[in-house]
Amino acid sequence: MPLDTTAYLNRIKYSGDVTPCAETLRQLQLHHLWAVPFENLSIHSAEPIILNDAALFDKIVVRRRGGFCYELNGLFAALLRQLGFDVQMLSASVANSEGVWGPEFDHMTLMVTLEHRWLVDVGFGDSFIEPLLLDERGDQIQGSRIYRIEDKHDGLMLSQKADGDVWKRQYRFTLTPHVYADYDDMCRFHQTSPDSHFTRGNICSKLTSDGRTTISRGRLIVTKGDSKEERELKSEEVDEALRNYFGIIM
């Protein structure tokens, strides 16, 4: 069934032009990141994650929750298609803190084809906030961060560099299009396996106009520009913080 695009656009507080073009795409990604948190709370509350548009629309738009990559990028792809964009779901392998690659379908990212091809992602947490030119091989600067997409023998690789830091791998991917069912096994793994970082602790994080707000393993972390405040939440404060900062009622 078609999505209620009006309800979805209201959810992300977007009231601008919806003509399928690069500027609309940029605004939609930004508004999505500002409005919908990256979170894995379902995994820690025994709530099954179901990968289809209807279930994800109910969770993200109707119940005003967030989700992780398969949910956020999956439903965002559905919105973009309904608005007339040419969008494909792609499989990505994520690099861990040591730079070691995870398995295929570890992450879902998106390719949108307009006059140029764009890498689009509203489900990778603290990463690029505006679409990246997929066929650009030079530096793409967003604020204090630089991004690169490089050709590799097994596909493409996205890397990020912050001010004064070194280049860090984020994920590698191919341009083969996929559907929800292709991600089922890894989605199940991330919900159930003790080897998944998602089962080891909860997280809820959202971009703000001047930084980011995160609740991770009982700690509230608020960054604004170059400043960062962090404090431990008492158990009875967590639900209140989720409600006040993210609009989430568990």
N, C-alpha and C positions, 0 to 999 in steps of 0.2 A: 504494500500500500504506500502511496505517496506520503512523504513526511509533511507535517504541519510546519512549513518553513517560517511562517509568521511567529509561531511559538518559539521556534529554535532561535530566530534572530532576536526576539525579545529576551531570551535566556542569556544571550551573549551581549545584550545591550547595544545592538547594531541597528541603526536606522538609516544608513547611507545607501548609496547606489548599489544595486545588485547586478549590474551589467557584467557579464563574464570578461574581465580584463585584469591586468596585473595589479592595478591599484585596488580594485575590489578584493582581490585575493589577499593582498597585503593587509588590508583593513580587517578582513574576516579572520585571518590568523591572529592578528594582534588582539582583537576583541575576544576571541575564543580563549586565548591565554590569560587575559585579564579577568575573565568571568568564570571559567571552568577549571577547577583544580586538578592537578595530577595527584591521584590518591589510590591507595590499595586497601582501603578500610573494609571492603567487602570480604577480602581474604581473611581478615582477622575477626569477622563477625559471622562466619559460616554462611555467607550469601553467595550462591553460585553466580559466576559471570557467564552470561549467555551471549554469544556473538551473533546477533541478528539486529537489524535496524529497529524493529519494534521494541525489543527488550531494552536496547541501549537508549532509545528515545525516551522510554518511560523512566529509566534511571537518571539520565543526564538532564533532560529537559523538564519532564513532569515532576520528578522528585528532587531535582536541582542538586544532584550529586556530581562527582567527578568520576575518574577512572584511570586506568593505565593505558598503555599505547594502543592495544587492540580495540579498546572501547572508544577512546577519544578520537583517534585517527579514523577508525571505522565509521563512526557516525558522522564525523566531519566530511569524509568522502561522500557519504550519502547526501548531505546538505549541498555540497558543491555540485554533485551531479544534477540534483534537482534544480539548481540555479543555472544550469547550462554549461558547466565546466566539464572539460575532458580530464578525468582523474583516474588514476590507477593505484591500487594498493601494492606496495613493494615489500619484499622480505629483507630484513637486515640482521646482521650479527653485531652484537654490541661488544666493545672492548671493556675489559675490567680495569681496575686501578693499576694493574701491572702491564696493561696493553695487550692482554691475551684475549683472543676472540671467543665469543660464545657461539652457540649453534645457530643454524639457519632458523628463521622465523622467531628469533629471540625478540625481535622488534618489528612493528609495522610502521613504515613511513609511506609517504605519498608522492606521486609525480603528477603534476598538473601541466597540461600542454595548451599553451596559448600561442602567441607569435613566437615565444621562446618556451623552453621547458623549465619548470620550476620544481625544486625540492621543497615540499611542504610538510610541516610536522607540528602538531599541537599535543603530542603525547610522549615527549622525551624529557620532560622536566626542565632543568635549567640549561637550555641550549639556545640555538638561534631563534629569534623572536619574529623575524620577517622571512618570507620565502627566499630561498637562495637560487640563483641561476644555475641550473643543473649542468649546463655545458660550458660554464666559465671555469677556467683552470687557474686563474689568478686569485689574489686575496679578495675576500668579500668582507667588508668592515661593517660591524654593527656595534655602535657605542665603543666600549673599551675592548671589544673582542674581535678577533679576526677568524674567518672560516675559510677552509679550502676544501674543494672537491677534487680528488686526484684519481687518475686512471690507474688501476691495478690489473694484474693478469686475470684475477677472478672477479672483476667488477669495478666498482667505484668505492672510494673511501672518503668519509667526512672527518675532518680534523678541526680542532678549535685551539686558539691561542689567546690567553688573556694578557693584559698589560704586565710586562716583566716576567712572564711565565714561558714555559716551553710548549711546543706543539703537543697536543694530546689527541690520540685517536678517539673518535666517538663511535661511529659504526661504519661497517662496509655493507654494500648492497648491490643488487643487480636490478635491471629494468624489466624483468619478467613480471607481468601482471598476475595478481593472485586474488582469491576470494576468501571470505571468512573461514570456510572449512579448512583451508590450508594452514591456518594458525591454531586449529583446535588443540593439537597435541601440546604445543608449547604454552598455550594459554592454560591448559590443565596442569602442566608442569609447574608453572609459576604460581598457581593457586594451591598446590598440594605438596610439592617436593621440599624437603628440608635443605636441598641444595640451591633452591631459588632464594635470591636476596629479598624477594617480596614476602616470603613467609617468615623471615627472621626479625622483622620489625615493621611497624606501620609508619606511613608517611602521608602527609597532605601538604601540598605546596602550590602556590599560585603566584604568577607574575603580578607586580603592581606597577603603577606609573613611574615610580622612582626606585624600584628594587624588587624584593621578593619576600613573601611571608611563608614560613614553613613550620609545621609541627612534625617532628621526627622522634620516635621513641621517647615520647614524654617531654620533649624539649621544644619550646617556642623560640623560633629564630626569625628575627625581623631585620632585614637589610634595607637601608635607605641611602642611596649613593654610596659613599665610601664608609658609612657607619654601619655597625652590626651590633644588635642587642640579642642576647641569648639568656634564657632562664629555664629552670626546671619547673614543670607544671605538676602540681599535686594531682592525684588521681581524680579528685572531684572537679578539677579545673579543666580537664581535657575536653569534655563535652561542651562546656561553655565557650572555650576557645574555638572549637570547630564551628560553633554556631555564630560567634561574633566575627571571626575572621573569614570564614568560608561559606557561611549560610547553610551549613550542613547540620541536620538534626538526625542523629542515629537512633 
